[in-house]
Amino acid sequence: AHAAGALLIAVADPVNLGVLEPPGALGADIAVGEGQGLGVPMSFGGPSLGVFSAKQDLVRRMPGRLVGATVDLEGRRGYVLTLQTREQHIRREKATSNICTNVALCALMATIYTATLGKQGLVRVGELSAAKAHYAAERLTRIPGVRLRFGAPYFKEFALQLPKPPERVVQRLLRDRILAGVPLRQFDRTLKDSLLVAVTEQRTRDEIDAFADALGRAVA
């Protein structure tokens, strides 16, 4: 991208970045991602929030309002709107902060979640997610006819190749109150036999084993 005179934009899962190399270290100028995984409930599909970050020399061109950390006269940390020369009350119609959405509550949820986790919290969440996903993949591929669709490394999501149509398998597992995954045929017809499975730190070994048992019955 840089060789062509363009900016490099990376899309990443913020939760994974507790373990994986950050986009900035890989040369990205801008990094974006879905912030729902940062302690925000599913809420039947919304609302949620996005994560947007950029190198320092691009900060003044970012959309929306920016909140920065500071200290008051007594040395206590506080948070304020920063770079206010970008704001409507100064730049009027030229303000980049005109682009706003009403997701401040979701952003507050994510802030509380990450603060509660502490400095090493996202690392632990990432490690647990990866470990449980790999346990699930190993457990599920013991089922006759079920195997990993791809051989590439994965973090907490992987695709399974099933001996029966994934759509039917998903419907069958709903009877057991299990959301099995996402059939990939709707995105790529060549993956008509594939099911995308996600495993996070929230899942227990007992739940994974129960899922494996139910999947085994569904594809038998």
Number of C-alpha atoms within 10 A of each C-alpha: 10 10 6 6 7 9 13 15 17 17 14 17 17 22 23 19 14 18 16 14 10 16 19 16 8 10 15 18 20 19 20 17 16 16 20 23 16 21 16 19 14 11 8 6 8 11 14 22 22 13 15 14 17 17 12 8 8 11 13 15 12 16 15 15 19 16 12 10 10 12 11 9 6 6 8 8 10 10 11 12 11 14 13 17 14 22 20 15 10 11 14 13 11 11 19 19 21 16 10 11 9 10 13 12 13 21 20 13 19 20 13 13 17 17 11 10 13 10 11 10 16 20 18 16 19 22 19 18 23 21 16 23 24 18 15 23 23 13 15 21 17 12 17 12 13 19 18 17 16 11 8 7 7 12 19 21 17 23 23 23 20 22 15 16 16 25 18 13 22 19 15 19 18 12 10 11 10 16 14 22 21 16 23 19 16 10 9 10 10 10 16 18 19 28 25 16 18 19 23 20 16 10 15 12 11 9 13 19 15 14 21 20 14 18 21 18 13 16 18 10
